[in-house]
Amino acid sequence: MKDDTLFPLYNKSEGADAPHPPPKVSQDGKSSGVTSMHARRVYIETYGCQMNVSDSELMAGILTQSGHQTVPHLDDADVVLVNTCAIRENAETKVINRLKHLNHRKRRHPELIIGVCGCMAQHLRDRLLDAAPYVDLVMGPDAYRNLPVALDSLARDVESHVSLTDRDPFVGLRLDKNEDYADIAPIRKEGIRAWLTIQRGCDKMCTFCIVPFVRGRERSLPLKLLVEDVEKLVDQGFKEVVLLGQTVNSYHDDTADFGDLLYAVGEVNGLERVRFTSPHPADATDSMIDAMANSPVVCNHLHLPLQSGSTEVLERMRRTYTAEAYRTLVSKLRERVPDLSLTTDIIVGFCGETDEEFMETYQMMADIRYDSAFMFKYSEREGTLAHKALPDDIPEKVKGERLEQIIELQENISADINNAAIGDIVAVLVEGESRRDADRYHGKTDGFKTTVFPKADSHIGEIVSVRVHSTTAHTLIGEIA
Ligand code: 5AD
């Protein structure tokens, strides 16, 4: 198998000298070129972050425009696309196990086409086909325009009964700093919350992180187009939009920055709420904070990844801020945005992390008192700067113990914060019926807390006032005030 990263994408089964230009998709979202002669029913399975969910919606858009159909169940599909994550080793292990399972199905149904898309495809490249030779398609995040061409050629092989061992895989792994899919209309599930990608790729070079290597250079979508997208989403019935980017607040379009975008989106008629994820502390400018403080539509919720509370560790991680600067930023945010709900990401056991350095993280979490946190053991990723330059020298057992300590701390803090909300009236955007009780609705507060309450005469899509009367570990329970 040849690596096509430096070459235009081509279909292996037609040879390297037969490049396929990507199908053109026009501004109104209709395919202006290829409509498939080999329409397939495609099941897309998504792993990892919200950006991947958003990319799956984009893939569904590209496929539908070229005459394919996405289906909600694997049983109904003749193509399965697994959209993958590479952020930690266990994310990749999970997908490898899933692929083995899909291979059993393929043995029974040799016409099944199996594709691996997204970050893990981009990360493992040839090694993915070594580990899972039954995979028909390997495609990275910047190559999705080639999906119709790939499916057509693979479907042709299937239809002409090319034997499984003779089927050549289709590989698309070129990263393209100009690809922003701005002209593609994603296909979303109906609902009240829509995710909107405003930026792709990442230019930060955190030493632990694989993202810049699998998603390429940072690029922002035009502000005007994003505002139009939000208007369309509101027309479709969405009430809340979550702006997505790897370092979402480094967004820029000519002279407009992230704060300008927040204001502009906040002014779209009919939009109730806007959130964003994930910002980088070093890009938390006054312009962003002003928009959070002043625009009533921008939620009082910030997911602000800390990673470590030790300046020395942050330096080894190349996070470009100190622990002190982060604390100062949090004070400023809390001053400017009253009732701010603050959440974070933490990594324990990063290269060389001493007990003292770990305790600085512990202490910082105890001082800041996050509403909630995602906490991880450091997982070395091949290709990152840390993998090249810093030994992964903290024993697994120590990583596990440190993780347990901060999880316990955070669980107590989250419970305390939730309990303190008992008696409060919170504004909840109603999302749907509670899974456990058809007489109740669930929704989120401005601060992104899940809240459950009896329906009374409220409706999905409405913002209602709920008086909190009790809590569970991660949920507020109440009734309409
Ligand atoms: N090991 C563990 N956690 C990681 N993250 C990113 N890379 C790694 C890694 N190599 C975490 C960070 C990031 C979140 C999305 O995943 O905390 O903010």
Boltz pocket constraint, residues with backbone or C-beta under 6 A from the ligand:
constraints:
  - pocket:
      binder: B
      contacts: [[A, 87], [A, 88], [A, 208], [A, 209], [A, 210], [A, 305], [A, 307], [A, 345], [A, 346], [A, 347], [A, 374], [A, 376], [A, 377], [A, 378], [A, 379], [A, 380], [A, 381]]
      max_distance: 6.0
